[in-house]
Amino acid sequence: MIYLVRVNLDIEDKRPIKALRFQAAVETISGLLRRGYRVVIMSHFGRPTKPDRKLSLKRFQKPLENKLRQPVIFFPKFNFAKIRKTIESSKNAKVFLLENLRFSSKEEKNDAIFAKQLASLGDRYMNDDFATSHRKEASIVAITKFLPSIPGPTLLNEVHHLKKAAVHPQKPFTLIIGGAKIEDKIGVVKHLLPKVDYVLMGGGAANTFLKVRGVNIKSSLMEPDLLATARRLIKNKKIILPSDYHWQRNKIMDIGPKTSTLYAALIKKSRTVIWGGPMGYFEDKNFNTGSYKIARAVVASKSFSVVGGGETDSIIIDLGLQKKIGFLSLGGGAMLAFLAHKELPGLKALKIRY
């Protein structure tokens, strides 16, 4: 039996073998192989509008072979009849890798014909790509109409832990919001505000709120289109903003020591913590103090913690704290959509309620 498996190989790392998403994909594939199934791997990389050799999934062929300890046959083109024939005739081969799905414009259009062609390559379908399940794409949604379909372990793990944190949180419940922009996180703040005890703001996301409060943020990053929303939300006393900052060339680059001390104290007494987005420009060692202090406070607390988003994950990994966090989400935008209680087409297609 052949399983078509949607995993997430949207990994920028030069050494993908160390990436959490890669490790999750390998674990899922290995599990299917141990149960005697053959596996066709489907994924995407980047946001190409046409075939681009720089974004080819061939880059993952060797790393997958090394980790799975067996050959991986790579298909560079979507010649479905030829692919199916190769799979059927390769009796000893167990793992096959399709080219970047987004090389076809039909993928992001959720095209039914493209989905049916993909489905022709296997007997069953597994979606183990939670991080892309907030998108309505052929390999995520339409394909479920043509094959018996199930969620994979990584996807189910994400849903379980995010539900635990957001749906039934233990109190006190603290939400930490940072990163460069607030636009993609504002839905999370709105939805969870009735449940949380504190919303700790940092990074560029805090600047729009600081502007509304009358703070001279000078040329710091902010989002003018969200000033009206920030003005409404700032009336809620649960939202706590930085009181001091580290500056560089008229731009706020990190939260200051008073703010990080206050935030750490609130985090340490929390029983549930959700953190999305760094407190500053942590990539520069001169401005990583706030983010690192928050990370250590989360670990030091007795809370059930959920940390997510590529940049936030990087902070945890940089400090070697990944095994001390309650749950490190690989979801990115999907995590934010889930926490904002938005519909995730990939979950709906699998009839997963949340």
N, C-alpha and C positions, 0 to 999 in steps of 0.2 A: 504493500500500500504506500502511496505517495502523499506526503503532506506538503501543501503549499503554505509556507510560513512567512508572515509579514513581520519583520524585525526592524529595529532602528539602527542604521549604519550612518546616520547623519553626524559624522564625527570629524572634527577639524584636526584633531591631534596628529602630529607627525608619526607618533607611535601609537596607533589605534588599539593595539593589543592591551594597553594599560587603561583604556577608557572604560568607564562603568557600563556604558551602553553596549560596547563590544563584548564585554564579559557576560552581560545579561543575555545577549544574543547567542553566544557560544553555549551557555548553560542550557538554554531552551532547546537548541538544535541537538546538543549531546543527549538530552533526555529523550528526545524522539528516536534518535539512533539506537539508544540502549533498548528501546522497546521494539526494535526491529523495523522501524519505518525508514523509508527513503525521504529525503527532504529537498524541496526546491525553495531557495531563499529569495525573498523579494524585499527590496528596500529602495530608499532614495538617498541622494546626497546633494545638499544645496538646493538652489531654486533655479535650475537651468530652464531656458525657454526653447532650447534645441540641444541636440547632442553636443557635448563638450568633453573632449578627452581629459581635461583637467578634473572633471567631476565624475569620471567613470568609476564604477564599483569594482573594476578589475584590481584596484589598489588593495581590496580586501581579500583577494583570492589567496595569496600566500599566507597572510596572517591567520586566515580561517583554517588553511591546511595545517599550519603549525600547531594551532590549538586543538583542532579536531583530530589531528594525527591521521589524516587520510586525504586523498585527492579531492579537490573541488573543481568540478567542470564549470567553466565560465562561458556564458552566452553573450556575445557582444551586440547582437541584434535581435529584434523581436520578430524573428521568423518562426512563428509558433508551430507550424507543421514540422519544420526541421528540428526544433527544440524537442518536441514530443517524440519524434522518431529517435533522436539521440538518446533521450532518457530511457525509452523502451529497449533500445538495443544495447545500452550500457548496463548489463546485468550486474557487474561487479561494482559499479560506481554507486555511491549512496548519497552524495551531496552535490547539488547543482546551484549555481548562482546566476540570477538574471541581471542584466544591465540596469542601470539607474532608471527606475520607472518613470521619472519625470522627464526623461529624454523623449517620451511620447506626450504630446499635448493632451491626449485623451485621458491620461491618468488624473490630472487635477480637475478635469471636467466631469469626473465620475462616469465616464462613458461606459454604457452597458455592453457594447460590442467588445471593447477592449477588455473589460472585466471577464466576459465569457471566454475570450481567447486565453486569458491568464488561467482561468478555471480549468481549461482543457488540459493543462499540464499536470494536474493532480487529481486525487480522489477525495481529499478533505482539505479544509482551510482552517488555519489558526492565525488569529490576530494577536501578536505579542508586542505590538508597537503602540503602547499607550500614548507616547509623546506625539504621535501624528493622528490620534483618534478624534481630535477636535476638528479635523478637516474631512470634508466630504469628497473622498477620492476613490477611484475605481478599485484599487487594491485594499481599501479599507471598508467601503460601503457596498458598492454594486456587486462585488464578487460574492458576497454572502447569499445572493439570490440564486447562485448556480452550483454551490457545493454545500454539503453539511459543514457547519462552521462553529468553531468554539474559541473562547478567549484563551490566551496563553498565560503561563505562570507570572510573567513580569507584569502583564496588564492587570491580572487579578490582584497581585500584590499591591500595586498602586491604588486600585480602587479600595481595597480593604483598609489600608493605612490612612488614606485621605478621608475616608468616611469616619474612621475612628477619631481623627483629629477635628474635623469640621462639623460632623453631624452630631456626635455625642462627646463633646469635649469635657474633660474634667476642669474644674475651676480652681484657681484663677486661670484664665485663658488669655494668652498674649499673642497678638499678631504683629510681626515685624515686617515692615515694608520699606524696601530700599531700591537700589538700581538707578539707572539713568533716567527712566521715564515712569510716570504714574499712569499713563493712559491704559496700559494693558493690565494694571493692577487695581484700578478704581472699582471695578465690578466686585473684586474680592472684598475690598473694604466695605462697600455698600451692603453686600450680602451677609458678611460676618459681624458687622457692627453691633447688631442686637445681642449677639452671643458673647462677644469678647469683653474682657475687662480693660484691656489696654491695646491701643494701636500705636506702636513705636515707629516713627517715621525717620528716614535717613536718606542719604544719597541725593541724587537729582530729583527723586520722587518727592522729597520734602520741600523742595524749593518753591514749587507752585503754592503750597500752603503757607510757607513763610512770607511769600509776596503778598498774599491776601491778608496776613496778619500785620502787614506794614513794615516788615523787616527789609532793609535795603540789601538785596541779594546781589546788587551790582550786575555783573555780566554772567552770573551763574546760569546754568541750564535750567529752564522752566518751560511750562506748556501753557501758553496764553489761552488756548481753546478750553482749558479745564479750570480757568479761574472761577467761573460761576459755580461749578460743581464743588470746588474746594471751599468756596465761601459758604456754601450750605453745610458741608460736612464739618467744617472747623468749629461749628457751634457745639458739636458734641465733645464733651470734656474727656471722653475716652481717648481721643486723638491727641497724642503728645508729640510735640515738635522739638527739634534740637534748640538748645539755648546758647551754645557756643560752637565754634567751627574752626577748622583749619583752612586757611586761604592760600591761593596762589594766583597771582595776576588778576585780582578782582573776581575770582571764582571760588566758590565753596568747594573744597575737595574732600572733606571728611568731617565727621562730627567731632566735637571737642571733648576734653577730659571730663568736664562736668556732666555732659550729656551721656557719654558712654558709661560713667559711673552710675548715674540714675537708671539708665536702661538695664544695666547688668543687675542692679538690685531688684528691679521689677521682674526680670526674667528668672532670677534665682528663686523667687517665691511662687512662680507659676507652676501649674500642674499640666498645662497643655501649651505648647509653643509652635506656631507656624512661622517660618522665616523665608521670605522671598526677596532677594536683592541686597547687595552690599551697602554698607553705610557710607562709602566713599570710593574714590578712585584707587582701589586696593592694589591694582596692578603695579603702581608706583609705591615702593617700600616706605616712602615718606608719608603716605596717606592710607596705610593699611591698619593703623592702630585701632580705629573704631570698629572695623569689621572683625578683626581678630579678637578684640575684647568681647564682642557680642557672641562670637562663636564659642569662646571658652566659657562664657556665662551660660549658654544653652547647655553645654556638656555638664557643667557643674550643677545645674538645676536638677531637681528630681522629676522633671516634667517628661511627658511623652512629647517628643519633638519631631516635627516634619520640616525638612529643609529642602528647597528646590530651586531650580533655575541654574543654568550653566555656570554663571559667575559665582553664585552662592555655593554651589557644589565645589567649585575650585578652591574656595576659601577653606572649606572643611578638609578637602584632600591635601591642600598645601600644609595644613597643620597636623595632618595624620589623625584626624578625629572621626573618620568615617565609621569606625566600629563603635563609637561612643554616642552616635546620634540615633534617636529612635527610628527614623526612617529617612533615607536620602532619596528623594524623588528624582526620577529621570525625565519627568513630564514636561518641564518648560512651560510653553503656552497652554498645553493640555491641562497641566496642574492648575494653572490660574483659572482656566475655563471651568474646571471641575469645582474649584473652591468658590467660584462666583455663581455656582449652580446653573451654569449654562448647559445647553444640550450639546453632548458630544456625539456626533453622527456615528462614529465607530462603535461606541457603546450601545447606542440605540439599535444599530444593525444586528448586534449580538443579543439584544433584548436584556441588557444589563440595566437594572434600576439603581438609582442612587439619589 
